[in-house]
Amino acid sequence: MREQLISLMKRLKDEQQKLLFAAAESSTLPCLSTVQRVADLELNIAAIENTLAELPS
């Protein structure tokens, strides 16, 4: 299960990074839906990190 969670976390981080890079390239503020998506991804990444920390080694 640890490997599957790590893989999921990587995919979420990759998606979040794409959104942030696209927002950074724009000369305007990102739309609210992009900001919300980045925040949602961050919450999910944190949840996976917490779950991984609680798993037995």
VOLUMMAR-330238 format. One line per 5 residues: number of its first residue (from 1); their letters; for each residue x, y, z of N, C-alpha, C. Coordinates in Angstrom, 1 decimal. Layout:
N
NUM) A) X,Y,Z,X,Y,Z,X,Y,Z  ...
***
This chain:
57
1) MREQL) 0.8,-1.2,0.0,0.0,0.0,0.0,0.9,1.3,0.0  2.0,1.2,0.7,2.9,2.4,0.7,3.3,2.8,-0.7  3.6,1.9,-1.6,4.0,2.3,-2.9,2.9,2.9,-3.7  1.7,2.4,-3.5,0.5,3.0,-4.2,0.3,4.4,-3.7  0.4,4.6,-2.4,0.2,6.0,-1.9,1.2,6.9,-2.4
6) ISLMK) 2.5,6.5,-2.4,3.6,7.3,-2.9,3.3,7.7,-4.4  2.9,6.7,-5.1,2.6,6.9,-6.6,1.5,8.0,-6.7  0.4,7.8,-6.0,-0.7,8.8,-6.0,-0.2,10.2,-5.6  0.6,10.2,-4.6,1.1,11.5,-4.1,1.9,12.2,-5.2  2.7,11.4,-5.9,3.5,12.0,-7.0,2.6,12.5,-8.1
11) RLKDE) 1.6,11.8,-8.5,0.7,12.3,-9.5,0.0,13.6,-9.1  -0.4,13.6,-7.8,-1.1,14.9,-7.3,-0.1,16.0,-7.3  1.1,15.8,-6.9,2.2,16.9,-6.9,2.5,17.3,-8.3  2.5,16.4,-9.3,2.8,16.8,-10.7,1.7,17.6,-11.2  0.4,17.3,-10.9,-0.7,18.1,-11.4,-0.7,19.5,-10.7
16) QQKLL) -0.4,19.5,-9.5,-0.3,20.8,-8.8,0.8,21.7,-9.4  1.9,21.1,-9.6,3.0,21.8,-10.2,2.6,22.4,-11.6  2.0,21.6,-12.4,1.5,22.1,-13.7,0.6,23.3,-13.6  -0.3,23.2,-12.7,-1.2,24.4,-12.4,-0.4,25.6,-12.0  0.5,25.4,-11.1,1.3,26.5,-10.6,2.2,27.1,-11.6
21) FAAAE) 2.8,26.3,-12.5,3.6,26.8,-13.5,2.8,27.6,-14.5  1.6,27.1,-14.9,0.7,27.8,-15.8,0.3,29.1,-15.2  0.0,29.2,-14.0,-0.4,30.4,-13.3,0.7,31.4,-13.3  1.9,30.9,-13.0,3.1,31.8,-13.0,3.4,32.4,-14.3  3.1,31.7,-15.4,3.4,32.2,-16.7,2.5,33.3,-17.2
26) SSTLP) 1.3,33.3,-16.5,0.3,34.3,-16.9,0.6,35.7,-16.2  0.2,36.7,-16.9,0.5,38.1,-16.3,-0.6,38.5,-15.4  -1.7,37.7,-15.3,-2.8,38.1,-14.4,-2.9,37.1,-13.3  -3.7,37.4,-12.3,-4.0,36.4,-11.3,-4.7,35.2,-11.8  -4.4,34.0,-11.2,-5.1,32.8,-11.7,-6.6,32.9,-11.3
31) CLSTV) -7.4,32.2,-12.0,-8.8,32.2,-11.7,-9.1,31.5,-10.4  -10.2,31.8,-9.8,-10.5,31.2,-8.5,-10.5,29.7,-8.6  -11.0,29.1,-9.7,-11.0,27.6,-9.8,-9.6,27.0,-9.8  -8.7,27.7,-10.3,-7.3,27.2,-10.3,-6.7,27.3,-8.9  -6.9,28.4,-8.2,-6.5,28.5,-6.9,-7.1,27.5,-6.0
36) QRVAD) -8.4,27.2,-6.2,-9.1,26.2,-5.4,-8.5,24.8,-5.7  -8.3,24.6,-6.9,-7.7,23.2,-7.3,-6.4,23.0,-6.7  -5.5,24.0,-6.7,-4.2,23.9,-6.1,-4.3,23.7,-4.6  -5.3,24.4,-3.9,-5.5,24.1,-2.5,-6.0,22.7,-2.2  -6.9,22.3,-3.1,-7.5,20.9,-2.9,-6.4,19.9,-3.0
41) LELNI) -5.6,20.1,-4.0,-4.5,19.1,-4.2,-3.5,19.1,-3.0  -3.3,20.3,-2.5,-2.4,20.4,-1.3,-3.0,19.7,-0.1  -4.3,19.8,0.1,-4.9,19.1,1.2,-4.8,17.5,1.0  -5.0,17.1,-0.2,-4.9,15.7,-0.5,-3.5,15.2,-0.3  -2.5,15.9,-0.8,-1.1,15.6,-0.6,-0.8,15.5,0.9
46) AAIEN) -1.2,16.4,1.7,-1.0,16.4,3.1,-1.6,15.2,3.8  -2.8,14.8,3.3,-3.5,13.6,3.9,-2.7,12.4,3.6  -2.2,12.3,2.4,-1.4,11.1,2.0,-0.1,11.1,2.9  0.6,12.2,3.0,1.8,12.3,3.8,1.5,11.8,5.3  0.4,12.3,5.8,0.0,11.9,7.2,-0.3,10.4,7.3
51) TLAEL) -1.0,9.9,6.2,-1.3,8.4,6.2,0.0,7.6,6.1  0.9,8.1,5.3,2.2,7.4,5.2,3.0,7.4,6.5  2.9,8.5,7.2,3.6,8.6,8.5,3.0,7.6,9.5  1.7,7.3,9.4,1.1,6.4,10.4,1.2,4.9,10.0  1.6,4.6,8.8,1.7,3.2,8.4,2.9,2.6,9.1
56) PS) 2.8,1.4,9.5,4.0,0.7,10.0,5.0,0.5,8.9  6.3,0.6,9.4,7.4,0.4,8.4,7.6,-1.0,7.9
***
